[in-house]
C-alpha cells in the first residue's frame, strides 16, 4: 500500500518534468536491491543505468537511461530531472535496445535477439536465479545462478526451444536433410562452450534456405519500394516487414523524445494477375531518415512558462556563421532572445542586458561566452548535451542574474564503447572522443577546437565602401596587419563509484587572441573546473553536490607609440559550491531544496609599461572581494491532473569586503509558476519571479568585449533587483505535429548601472562615482509556431518588445536625458525569425534561416561647440540618449547537407555541409561611429560582413 501511494505521487509529480515522455514513466518506483546481501547483481551485464532505446505503447523513445533486471524480468528507466528509477508497464514494452543488444517481448519474457532474420531468428532468454546462500568472512550471501535458454522463432511467430542439433531438426522437419548436410560440412558441434555460435550459424543457414525456397514474383510483374511515410498521421506503429522492425533508432533524435514511425510497402501489379505477390527485401539494412524530427522539447507539457529546451542534434539543421554549429547562436533564433547585432557578443533575453543572463556550462559560469568578436561561442558543440533556457519561470535553485538562465549540460561520456567525431571547415577544425577507461565504470570525454582564421580580418572593413573605407594608399584595408584566432579544450571524466553514486569531473579552457594592427593586441581566456557528485538514497531522495572554480581574464597591449606602450589587464576568480536535493515528500508534493556559496576575487585593473622605452608608470587597482550565498526551497504541488503549481523562496546573502565600502545585503526572492491544462492539447501558464544580482558589468559598449569591467556591489553600489510577470497559451494540433505558443511578459528593474556622461571607466579606483543606477522597464509579446516532424520542419516566431531606462537619482548633476525614459542600448521593438529545414531524400537536405529586426538605438553628435581652453570648435554636442536608430537588420542564410553513407554496419558516418552566410550580401550595420574633421563631424557605418560568405564543412562520426 505504501509503495502504491508513493508510486502514484511520483508519477503525478514528474508528469511535467517528463514532458512528451510522461507515459513511459507512469509506473511503480523500482524496488531497491541491497548489494550487501548478494554475491553479484541481478541485472543484464551491469547494475548501472545505461542509455538505450525503447518502444513503449507504440512510441519510440531514444537515449533513455535504463537497466534490465533479468532475475525479475523487469526493465526500469530513469525519469528526466527527477533521477528516480521507474518500472513502466512491462506489457506495453514491445522491444528495447541496451548495451548494443536488442530485446523483444515473447511470452511475457524479454529475449535478446541474437540473430534477426526474415524467416528464422535466434533468441536468447537469459535468467538469473537464487540457488542458495554461501558464507564469506562469517557473513551470509545469496548466490545467483545464470541460465541461458535459446529459442528459434519462425516467420509464423512460433517459438521452439533449441539446445542442439536434435531440437533444431524437430523445430524444422522440412529442412532436416539440409541441416544435417550443413552440420557435417562445417563440422558443427553443440557443446556448452560453442553452443551460441553453432546455433547462430545454423539459424542463419536456415533463414537463407527458407528465403530461397519462397515463391517469388516475376520482376516484370512486380515492383516495390520500402520507405518511411512522412506525411501520414503517426497514430500508431505499423511495421509490415520483419526486417524493418529491426532497424534501430539513431542519435538524430532528441534525448527522451517520442517518435511514431509508419512503414509502408508499395507494389505494382499487372492487370489480370491474381493471388498474393510476396515482398522480397534485401538483407542490407540502411538508416531510414526520410523523416526529420525537430530536436526541441514541446512547451505544452512543461511546468514553467518561457522555457526553451533543445537537443544538440538540432544544431546541424540551422545555418550559422561559417558553418560552425553553435548552441548560443541557436538560442538567438528563439523568440525573446536577441543580440546587439551581427557578431554581437552575448545574448539579450526579454529586455535584459548581456550581463543579466547567467550562462552555465556543467555548473560553471561562463563570464565571456564568445570567441572572435562574437562570431562563435566558446562552447564546443561536440561536448554539449541538452540545453535549457529559462526566460520566464526560473526555478529557485538558480539566482544571481536579473533576466534569465541558460543551463548547458555537458555530454556524458559512454562508459561502454569508444566514440568520436571530427569536423574540418574553412575557419575552424574540431575533434572529440569518448574513451571507456574501465568498462561500465569509468570513461573520458575529450574535445578541442582550433582556428586558422587570420584571413577573416580581410573581410572586416572599418568603414563602408561608400564612406572612405580605404587608406590614403587606396589599395589596403585599415586592418591589413590584423590577426585573429582562438582555441579551446574541454573534457569530462565519468566515474560510477557505486550503484547510487556517480562522480563527474569537468574541465574547460578557452583562449582568444586578436590584433587589429601590429601594435594593438588583445588576449582573453576562460577557465572552468568542477567536480559533481550525483547520488540517490532510496526511492524518494536524489542529490547533487558540485564544487568548482571559474576564471576570466584579459590582457590588452598598445605599443603604437613606444614611449607610451602599455598593457592593460583584468582578472576575475569565482570559487563556488552548491548542493541540491529532490525529495518526494507526499503524493502531491515534490520538494527541491539546496544551498550555495561562492567567493569572488576581482582584480579590476592593472596598467603596466611594455618595453624598455616606455615611460608609463605602472598602476594596479585594489583587489575586490565578496561572498555570495543562497538558500532555497521549492515545492511542486499537483492539485489535480490538470493543475500544477510551483512555489519557491530563495534567500540571497551578500557580503562585500571592499576596503572602505564594506557592507552586507540580505535579499529574498519569490518564485511562482502555475500550469493549467485545458485539455490534452492546450494549456495556459502564468508566473511571477523576483531576482537580484550582486555583480555588475560596466562598459561603454553594448556587447561583451575584452575591455569590460566586472565590479561587485558595495556600500556605494547597490545590488540590481528586478521582477517579472509572465503568462502564456500553448496549443498542439495536427496530431502533435504543430505547436503554437503565445507568451506575454512585463518586468521591472532597479539599480541597473550605466555610465555618466564623460565617465572614466578604465583604471578608475573610484568607478562607483562615474556610474549611476537606473530604473528599467521591459515588456513584450512572443508568438511562435513550430512544426516538429516531417520532411519540412522548423519554426517561425515574432517578438514585439520594448526596453527603457530612466536615471532615478541625478545626485546634483544633470540627469541622463533630463530624467526621462530613454531606450536601452539593446532595445529592438520588432523581431521576426524563420528557421526552415527540408529533407529531399535520405542523403540530401537544405536549411534556410531568415532574420529581421529593428535597428538598435544610438546617441549621435548633433553639433560642435568651442572648447573653453582652446576656443576651437572641437567639443561635440550630443542628442538625447539613444534618440536615433541604426538601419533595420535583415539577413538570409542557406545551407545544404550531403550525407554520403547510410549503411548501418559502417564504422563511420560522414556528411558535408555547404552554405552561404548573408546570402543577399546586405551590409548590416554593426555600429555607427563618428569622427571630427576640423569644424565638421562625420558619421560612419561599420559592417562586419558586407558580402555573401560561402563555407564548406566536412564532418565525421565514428
C-alpha positions, 0 to 999 in steps of 0.5 A: 500500500505504501509503495502504491501511494508513493508510486502514484505521487511520483508519477503525478509529480514528474508528469511535467518534468517528463514532458512528451515522455510522461507515459513511459514513466507512469509506473511503480518506483523500482524496488531497491536491491541491497548489494550487501546481501548478494554475491553479484547483481541481478541485472543484464551485464551491469547494475548501472543505468545505461542509455538505450532505446525503447518502444513503449505503447507504440512510441519510440523513445531514444537515449533513455537511461535504463537497466534490465533486471533479468532475475525479475524480468523487469526493465526500469528507466530513469525519469528526466530531472527527477533521477528516480528509477521507474518500472513502466508497464512491462506489457506495453514494452514491445522491444528495447535496445541496451548495451548494443543488444536488442530485446523483444517481448515473447511470452511475457519474457524479454529475449535478446535477439541474437540473430534477426532474420526474415524467416528464422531468428535466434533468441536468447532468454537469459535468467538469473536465479537464487540457488542458495546462500554461501558464507564469506568472512562469517557473513551470509550471501545469496548466490545467483545462478545464470541460465541461458535458454535459446529459442528459434522463432519462425516467420509464423511467430512460433517459438521452439526451444533449441539446445542442439542439433536434435531440437533444431531438426524437430523445430524444422522437419522440412529442412532436416536433410539440409541441416544435417548436410550443413552440420557435417560440412562445417563440422558443427558441434553443440557443446556448452562452450560453442553452443551460441555460435553453432546455433547462430550459424545454423539459424542463419543457414536456415533463414537463407534456405527458407528465403530461397525456397519462397515463391517469388514474383516475376520482376516484370510483374512486380515492383516495390519500394520500402520507405518511411511515410512522412506525411501520414498521421503517426497514430500508431506503429505499423511495421509490415516487414520483419526486417524493418522492425529491426532497424534501430533508432539513431542519435538524430533524435532528441534525448527522451523524445517520442517518435511514431514511425509508419512503414509502408510497402508499395507494389505494382501489379499487372492487370489480370494477375491474381493471388498474393505477390510476396515482398522480397527485401534485401538483407542490407539494412540502411538508416531510414531518415526520410523523416526529420524530427525537430530536436526541441522539447514541446512547451505544452507539457512543461511546468514553467512558462518561457522555457526553451529546451533543445537537443544538440542534434538540432544544431546541424539543421540551422545555418550559422556563421561559417558553418560552425554549429553553435548552441548560443547562436541557436538560442538567438533564433528563439523568440525573446532572445536577441543580440546587439547585432551581427557578431554581437557578443552575448545574448539579450533575453526579454529586455535584459542586458548581456550581463543579466543572463547567467550562462552555465556550462556543467555548473560553471559560469561562463563570464565571456561566452564568445570567441572572435568578436562574437562570431562563435561561442566558446562552447564546443558543440561536440561536448554539449548535451541538452540545453535549457533556457529559462526566460520566464519561470526560473526555478529557485535553485538558480539566482544571481542574474536579473533576466534569465538562465541558460543551463548547458549540460555537458555530454556524458561520456559512454562508459561502454564503447569508444566514440568520436567525431571530427569536423574540418571547415574553412575557419575552424577544425574540431575533434572529440572522443569518448574513451571507456577507461574501465568498462561500465565504470569509468570513461573520458570525454575529450574535445578541442577546437582550433582556428586558422582564421587570420584571413577573416580580418580581410573581410572586416572593413572599418568603414563602408565602401561608400564612406572612405573605407580605404587608406590614403594608399587606396589599395589596403584595408585599415586592418591589413596587419590584423590577426585573429584566432582562438582555441579551446579544450574541454573534457569530462571524466565519468566515474560510477563509484557505486550503484547510487553514486556517480562522480563527474569531473569537468574541465574547460579552457578557452583562449582568444587572441586578436590584433587589429594592427601590429601594435594593438593586441588583445588576449582573453581566456576562460577557465572552468573546473568542477567536480559533481557528485550525483547520488540517490538514497532510496526511492524518494531522495536524489542529490547533487553536490558540485564544487568548482572554480571559474576564471576570466581574464584579459590582457590588452597591449598598445605599443603604437607609440613606444614611449607610451606602450602599455598593457592593460589587464583584468582578472576575475576568480569565482570559487563556488559550491552548491548542493541540491536535493529532490525529495518526494515528500507526499503524493502531491508534493515534490520538494527541491531544496539546496544551498550555495556559496561562492567567493569572488576575487576581482582584480579590476585593473592593472596598467603596466609599461611594455618595453624598455622605452616606455615611460608609463608608470605602472598602476594596479587597482585594489583587489575586490572581494565578496561572498555570495550565498543562497538558500532555497526551497521549492515545492511542486504541488499537483492539485489535480491532473490538470493543475500544477503549481510551483512555489519557491523562496530563495534567500540571497546573502551578500557580503562585500569586503571592499576596503572602505565600502564594506557592507552586507545585503540580505535579499529574498526572492519569490518564485511562482509558476502555475500550469493549467491544462485545458485539455490534452492539447492546450494549456495556459501558464502564468508566473511571477519571479523576483531576482537580484544580482550582486555583480555588475558589468560596466562598459561603454559598449553594448556587447561583451568585449575584452575591455569590460569591467566586472565590479561587485556591489558595495556600500556605494553600489547597490545590488540590481533587483528586478521582477517579472510577470509572465503568462502564456497559451500553448496549443498542439494540433495536427496530431502533435505535429504543430505547436503554437505558443503565445507568451506575454511578459512585463518586468521591472528593474532597479539599480541597473548601472550605466555610465555618466556622461564623460565617465572614466571607466578604465583604471578608475579606483573610484568607478562607483562615482562615474556610474549611476543606477537606473530604473528599467522597464521591459515588456513584450509579446512572443508568438511562435509556431513550430512544426516538429516532424516531417520532411519540412520542419522548423519554426517561425516566431515574432517578438514585439518588445520594448526596453527603457531606462530612466536615471532615478537619482541625478545626485546634483548633476544633470540627469541622463536625458533630463530624467526621462525614459530613454531606450536601452542600448539593446532595445529592438521593438520588432523581431521576426525569425524563420528557421526552415529545414527540408529533407529531399531524400535520405542523403540530401537536405537544405536549411534556410534561416531568415532574420529581421529586426529593428535597428538598435538605438544610438546617441549621435553628435548633433553639433560642435561647440568651442572648447573653453581652453582652446576656443576651437570648435572641437567639443561635440554636442550630443542628442538625447540618449539613444534618440536615433536608430541604426538601419533595420537588420535583415539577413538570409542564410542557406545551407545544404547537407550531403550525407554520403553513407547510410549503411548501418554496419559502417564504422563511420558516418560522414556528411558535408555541409555547404552554405552561404552566410548573408546570402543577399550580401546586405551590409548590416550595420554593426555600429555607427561611429563618428569622427571630427574633421576640423569644424565638421563631424562625420558619421560612419557605418561599420559592417562586419560582413558586407558580402555573401560568405560561402563555407564548406564543412566536412564532418565525421562520426565514428 
